[in-house]
Amino acid sequence: MGERPGIRPGIRPGIRRAKAAQTEAALKAAARREFAERGYLNTKITDITATAGRAAGSFYQHFASKEELLAALLADMGRQAGAAFDGDHPPHDLTDPAQLRAHLAVAWGVMRDNRPVMNALLESALAAGPASGMLWERLTADTSVLREHLEYLRDQGHPLPGDPALIAAAIGGMLSMLAYALLPASPGPAAPDAAAAGEPADPDAQILDTLTGLLLHGLAGPATEPAG
């Protein structure tokens, strides 16, 4: 029985797309493992394909370079963070402690889930050097949602200590560096007997509460009600 006109033998398009998606996911997962074990700069593309169990040439069917793969992993982090909030909501009021803490918690959770990517981003930015402007570009891009919320506050007449883009980048820089320093030592909620051992029941909660208070009140601390 002959082939129908216009139909070529081989893998059906749906199956081909599914296999391509599986390969891309395998390459991303392998990159995360390799970045965690070797560091971004020491990881070769062949290390990634070997760990993924794919042919070396398959990498270039999905990514033009290791830098493009890192950008794709960063985009995945952005989607993870964006999924935590309804895209139709109006700008949040970051002067509200609960809303500010919720935003910090999302960012902290994304950083925790993607520590190998965070390390790789820092390595690549430091290797490029300050003259490249890469770190500032990433800070401003990654904190665009914070900037929009701060612009909303400014437009509502709320006084800000500076330019919204600079404030957002400062918050992002503080949070990312703190995560880089503390995440290895804060694996998440402690065991039930942690309190008996003198350890905080939830190190993440302590960190988020501290950051929320610092950003809301600064070093001056919360305003106190006059005695009367």
C-alpha positions, 0 to 999 in steps of 0.5 A: 500500500503506497504512501499518501501524497504529502505524508513523509515516513518517519516520526510523527510531529507530535512525537518529535516535539515530545522527544525534543522537549524531553531532551531539552529538559534532560539537558537543563537538569544535567546542567543544574547537576554539573553546575552544582558539582563543578561550577559554571565556569568549569562545566563543559557542554560535553559534561552536560550532554554526558550527564543527560545521556544525550549525544554531544550534537544534540545540545546545539539543537536546543541551545547555541551556547552554554550562556544561552542555556543559562539564560533559559534556566534563568527564564524558568526561574522567572516563570516560577516566580511569576506563577506565585502571583496572579498576573491580573492583580494590581501592583501590590502595596509593599508598605504592607508587611504581609504583602512585602513578606510574601514577595520576599518569600517567593524570591527566597523560595525560587533561589532555594529551588535553583541554587545551582543556577544562582551560583552559575549566574554569579560566576558568569557575572563575576567572570565578565567583570564590572565593566561589562555591566552584566550584573547590573543588567541582571539585577534590573531585569530580575527585579522589574516586578519590584520596580513596578510595585515601587513606581506604583507607590510613588505614583500614589504619592508615597515618598520613596528613599530614591529611584524605584529601579535603584531601590529594587536592584538594591533589594535584589542584590541584598537578597541574592547575596544573602541567599548565596551565603546562607542557603547552604546552612538553612536547609528548610524547616528544622526537625520537631526537636530542633527547638529543644536543641536551641535551634530556630524552628524555621530558619527561613521564617527568621530570615524573612521576618528580619528582611521584612522588618529591615526593608519596612523600617530601616535602622530607625526601627518602627515608629513608636506610639507616644505614651499617654 
